[in-house]
Amino acid sequence: MNEGGLLGWLTRTPVICFFFVAFILVGAGFYFVGQASGGVLLDTLMSGDDAMIRLAQMSPEQRQAHFRGTVLLDTLYPITYVGAIGGLTARLAGKWRVWALLPIIFTAIADGIENTAQALALAGRPAETLLIKDIVSPLKFGGLIVGIILMLLLIMVALIRRFRAGREKTND
C-alpha cells in the first residue's frame, strides 16, 4: 500500500476514518435540513413527478432551506461517502482497487447530477428539471447499494483471510 497519489492517500487508515466520521456528521445534518424544509427531502424521492409535487408543497422559506442544504450538505455527502466507502473498498480490493471504486464513483456522479437538478428547481428554475430524477435517483441508490455490498464483501473476505492466517500460525 505504498502507492502514491490520490488513490494511495485515499486508502490510508486516518483518511478513511476521517471520511467515515464526516459521512456520519454530514448525513446527520440532513435531519436539520428536513426539519427546516418541512419534512421529506427531494433527495429521498425516486421519481421526478413525486419531487415536483413535494416542491409545490414547500413555502419559499422551506425551498430556501432545502436549497442551502442541497448546495452545502449534498455537495459534501458524495465526497464523504466516496472517501469512506470508496477508500475502504479500494484498500481491501488490492490490485483490483480501481475497478472496485467504479460503483461508488458512478454513484457520486449520479448524485451530483441529481443535486444539480434539485438545486435548479429549488432556486426557481422550471420544476421539470426534476424529471431527471426518474433516471438518476435509481442509479444513485442502486450504485450506493452495490458499493456498500462490495465493501461489506471485501471486509468479510479480509476477516476470513485474517482468521485463516491466525489459525495457520497457531497450527505451526
N, C-alpha and C positions, 0 to 999 in steps of 0.2 A: 503494500500500500504506500510505497514511496513515490507514487505517481504525482507529478506536479500539476500545476494549472488548476482550473476551476473544479474539475472532477476530483482531483486529489484533495483539494480543500474541502469540498462538499462531503467527502466520506470520512472526515476526521471526527472523532467522538465529541469534542467540545462543540463543534459546528452542528452536528446532528442534534445534540442536546439543546442547544440554543434554539434551533428551529422548532423542536418539539414544544418547548415552553412557549415560544412565540405563537405557534399554531394554536395552542390551547387558549392563550390570552386573547388573541385576535378573534378566535371563534367565540369566546365568552362575550366579546364586545358586541356581537350581533344581537344578543339579548337586549341590550340597551337601545340599539337601533330599532329593533322590533317594537319596543315599548314606545319610542318617540314617533314611530311611523304608524302607529295604530294597529299593530298586530302582525299579520302574515307579511313576510318579506317577498319581494318579487323573485328572489333567487331560489326560493323553495318551490316555486310553481313550475311545472313541466311544460305547460302549453302557453302559447302566445295569447290565446283568447282569454284564458284564466288570468294572465298577467294584466291584460288590458282592463278586465273587469275590476281587478284589485286596484289598479292605478286610478280608475274613475272613482273609486270609493274614498280615496285619500284627499284630505284637505291640503291646501297649499303648504301649510306648515309641516304636515306629515311627509309630503313629497320632498320638501327641502331636507328634512332629517334623513329620509331614506337616501336621497341623492348624496349627502355628505358621507353617510355610512358606506354607500356603494363605492364612492371615489376613494375614500380613505381605507376602510377595513377590507373591502372586497377587492381592492388592488393589492393589498398586503397578503391576503389569505392565500392566493395561489403561490406566492413566493414562499410562504411559510410551509405549505404542505409539500411543495417540491423539495424544499430543504430538509424537511423531516422525513417524509415517506421516501422521497427520491434518494436522499442521502444514505439512509439506512439500506434501502434496496440496492443501491449501487455498491455500497460497501460489502454486502453479503453476496452479490452476484459474481464476484471475481472477474474473470475475463469477459463475461457477458454483461458487464455493468452498463455499457452504452445502450445495449438492446433493452435491458431491464428498466432503464429510465424512460423509454418511449411512452408507456401508458400514462405516466404521471405528467410528462411534458405535454402530451396530447391533451390531457385533462386541463392543464393550466391554459393552454391556447384556447380551448373551447370556453373556459371560464372567462377569459379576457374578452372574447367576442360577446359573450352574454352580458358581462358587466358594462361594456360599451353601449350596447343596445339599451340596457336598463337606464344607464345614466342619461342617454339622449332623451328617452321617453320621460324620465323624471324631471329633466330640465325644460320640458315643454315642447320638444320635438314631437312629430306625429307618433301616437301610441302604436301605430302599425309597425314601428321598428321592433316591437316586442314579439312579432310573429316569428322572428328568427329563433326564439326560444323553442319552437316546435322541433328544431333540428339540434341546436347546440346544448340545450339543457339535458336531454337524454344522453348525448355524447359525453357531457361533463360528468354526470352522475355515473354513467357506465364506466368511463375511464377511471374515475376515482375508485369505484368498486374493484376493478381489475388491478389497479395499482396497490390497493390495500391488500387484496388477496395474494398478489405476488409477494409483497413484503412479508406477509404472515407465513407463506410457504417457505420463503428463504430463511426466516427465523427458525421455523421448525427443522429445516434441513441442517442449519448451523447447530442447533441444540442436539440433534441426533448425532451429528459428527463429533461434537464435543463429548457427549455421553459415551460413544463408542471408543473414542481416544482414551478417555479416562478408564474405561473397563480394560482396554488393552494394556495400559500401564500397570494396573493392579494385577493383571494376569502374568506379567513378566517376572 
